[in-house]
Amino acid sequence: LADWLGAVGMPGPLADGILLEEVVPFERELPVLVARSPSGQAAAWPVVQTVQTGGICTEVIAPAPDLDVSTAAEATHAALHIAGELGVTGVLAVEMFQVARVGDRPAYLVNELAMRPHNSGHWSIDGAVTSQFEQHLRAVLDLPLGDPRPLAPWTVMANVLGGDYAEIYPAYRHVMARDPGLKVHMYGKGVRPGRKIGHVNVSGPDLSEARGRAQHAADYLQGVIDE
């Protein structure tokens, strides 16, 4: 590698600062959200699955569908261990790739850490006993942590991305009237195409129905559909 960099005219000191990442053939992304307090108490929400569209997270499914119990337990244990080793205070999102299990190799790889409430945990606002935001405050204040268990078999979060329409309020009223069980959270950001400006949460016993309702609302808010 050093010889090749030199051949293309890149000086040695600069070459030493290059980081190369291996291409990982993964099956899906599985974020694990945990919280830890200064006194060492920790809690973890169910492992979730994110859906990426064009490199942007457009959907989060809680819990991750068809995830075997052993992989979920291993991934959760790893996330809690990372939080403990780093001495984290507050919420930590450990983004993982699910990969094929070979021999004793785990069925996941840690991809990224986010030491804050995270987009992959927004489902917990309406879908868990204790949301990531409440839990973050409890942890920072070193109060007893809350119950992270889900309130329904499934909760689906669909991100709302900015579209061509700057005025969101009429669409906001429409989706609320069309689906009274829908939970809409807008961030008060200016609308720009592709920018995350809000999200919708839908909880229920049927995953397919929840995904459909959440996606319909997000599409209407984004101006993708008009009915």
C-alpha positions in Angstrom: 0.0 0.0 0.0 2.8 2.4 0.9 4.5 1.8 -2.4 1.3 2.4 -4.3 0.6 5.6 -2.5 4.1 6.8 -3.3 3.7 5.9 -6.9 0.6 8.1 -7.2 2.5 11.0 -5.5 1.1 10.8 -2.0 3.8 11.7 0.6 4.6 9.2 3.4 3.4 11.2 6.4 0.0 11.8 4.7 -0.2 8.1 3.7 0.3 7.1 7.4 -2.9 8.9 8.3 -5.1 7.0 5.9 -7.7 4.6 7.4 -9.0 1.8 5.2 -12.3 0.1 6.1 -13.1 -3.4 5.0 -16.2 -3.9 2.9 -18.6 -6.0 5.1 -21.2 -8.2 3.5 -23.9 -7.8 6.1 -27.5 -8.8 6.1 -29.1 -5.8 7.9 -28.3 -3.1 10.5 -29.2 -3.8 14.1 -28.9 -0.9 16.5 -28.8 -1.7 20.2 -29.8 1.2 22.5 -28.6 1.1 26.1 -28.4 3.6 29.0 -26.0 3.7 31.9 -25.8 5.9 35.0 -22.7 7.1 36.9 -23.4 4.6 39.6 -23.2 1.7 37.0 -26.9 0.9 36.6 -27.7 0.0 33.0 -30.7 -0.8 30.9 -31.3 -1.9 27.3 -34.2 -1.6 24.9 -35.0 -4.4 22.5 -32.6 -4.8 19.5 -34.2 -3.0 16.5 -33.7 -3.0 12.8 -33.2 0.0 10.6 -34.1 0.3 6.9 -31.9 2.4 4.8 -33.0 4.2 1.6 -30.3 5.9 -0.4 -28.0 5.9 2.6 -30.6 7.5 4.8 -32.5 5.7 7.6 -36.1 5.8 6.6 -37.6 3.2 9.0 -37.0 1.6 12.3 -38.7 -1.7 13.4 -38.9 -2.5 17.1 -38.1 -5.2 17.9 -36.0 -6.5 14.9 -38.1 -9.1 13.1 -37.0 -12.7 13.0 -33.9 -12.1 15.2 -33.0 -15.3 17.1 -32.9 -15.0 20.8 -29.2 -15.9 21.1 -28.1 -13.2 18.7 -30.2 -10.6 20.4 -28.8 -11.6 23.8 -25.2 -11.5 22.5 -25.6 -8.1 20.8 -27.3 -6.6 23.9 -24.5 -8.0 26.2 -21.9 -6.5 23.9 -23.6 -3.1 23.9 -23.8 -3.1 27.7 -20.2 -4.2 28.0 -19.1 -1.4 25.7 -21.0 1.2 27.7 -19.4 -0.1 30.9 -15.9 -0.2 29.5 -16.2 3.4 28.2 -17.8 4.7 31.4 -20.8 6.0 29.5 -23.3 8.3 31.3 -26.6 8.5 29.4 -27.9 6.9 26.3 -25.5 5.0 23.9 -26.5 3.7 20.5 -24.4 0.8 19.3 -25.0 0.3 15.6 -24.2 -3.2 14.5 -24.2 -5.2 11.3 -25.8 -8.7 11.3 -23.5 -11.1 9.5 -23.5 -14.8 8.9 -22.3 -16.8 11.9 -19.2 -18.9 11.1 -18.0 -21.2 13.8 -17.6 -19.3 17.1 -17.7 -15.9 15.4 -20.5 -13.7 16.6 -23.4 -13.0 14.2 -22.9 -9.3 14.5 -20.2 -6.7 14.0 -20.1 -3.3 15.8 -20.1 -0.5 13.2 -20.6 2.8 15.0 -21.2 4.3 18.4 -23.4 7.3 19.1 -23.2 8.6 22.7 -26.6 10.3 22.8 -30.3 9.7 22.2 -30.4 8.4 18.7 -32.7 8.3 15.7 -32.9 4.5 16.0 -34.5 5.0 19.5 -37.2 7.5 18.6 -39.7 4.7 18.5 -39.4 4.5 22.3 -41.2 7.8 22.7 -44.5 6.1 22.1 -43.5 2.4 22.1 -41.7 1.8 25.4 -42.5 2.2 29.1 -39.5 4.6 29.3 -38.4 6.6 26.3 -34.7 7.2 25.4 -35.1 10.9 26.4 -36.5 10.3 29.8 -33.9 7.5 30.4 -31.1 9.9 29.3 -32.2 12.4 31.9 -32.5 9.7 34.6 -29.0 8.5 33.8 -27.4 11.9 33.8 -29.0 12.7 37.1 -28.0 9.3 38.5 -31.6 8.5 39.2 -32.9 4.9 39.1 -33.4 4.0 35.5 -36.8 3.3 34.0 -38.3 0.2 32.5 -37.3 -0.1 28.8 -39.8 -2.8 27.9 -42.0 -2.2 24.8 -45.7 -1.4 25.2 -46.8 -3.3 22.1 -45.6 -6.3 20.1 -44.4 -4.0 17.3 -43.6 -0.3 17.0 -42.6 1.1 13.6 -41.0 4.5 13.2 -40.9 6.2 9.8 -38.7 9.2 9.3 -40.2 12.2 7.6 -37.8 13.8 5.1 -38.2 17.2 3.6 -39.8 17.4 0.2 -41.0 20.0 -2.2 -43.6 21.6 0.2 -42.3 24.0 2.8 -45.7 24.2 4.6 -46.2 21.0 6.6 -49.1 21.9 8.8 -52.0 21.1 6.4 -50.5 17.6 5.9 -50.0 17.2 9.6 -53.7 17.8 10.2 -54.6 15.4 7.5 -52.6 12.4 8.7 -53.8 12.9 12.3 -57.4 12.9 11.2 -57.0 9.9 8.9 -55.2 7.8 11.5 -56.0 8.9 15.1 -53.7 6.3 16.6 -50.7 7.7 14.7 -48.1 9.6 16.7 -46.5 12.5 14.8 -43.3 14.2 16.0 -42.1 17.2 14.0 -38.8 18.9 14.9 -39.5 22.5 13.9 -36.7 22.4 11.3 -36.8 24.2 8.0 -37.8 22.0 5.1 -35.1 20.9 2.8 -35.2 18.0 0.4 -33.8 14.9 2.2 -33.5 16.5 5.6 -35.0 14.7 8.6 -37.7 17.0 9.8 -39.8 14.6 11.9 -41.0 11.1 12.4 -44.1 9.1 12.9 -44.7 6.1 15.3 -47.2 3.4 15.0 -47.6 0.6 17.5 -49.8 -2.5 17.3 -50.0 -6.3 17.1 -49.5 -6.6 13.3 -46.2 -5.6 11.9 -47.3 -5.4 8.3 -50.2 -3.1 9.2 -48.0 -0.9 11.4 -45.4 -0.5 8.6 -48.1 0.4 6.1 -49.7 3.0 8.4 -46.4 4.6 9.3 -45.1 4.7 5.7 -48.4 6.2 4.4 -48.2 9.0 6.9 -44.6 9.7 6.2 -45.2 9.7 2.5 -48.1 12.1 2.8 -46.1 14.5 5.0 -43.3 14.4 2.5 -45.6 15.1 -0.4 -44.9 11.7 -2.1 -48.7 11.0 -2.1 -51.7 13.2 -1.8 -54.4 10.9 -0.5 
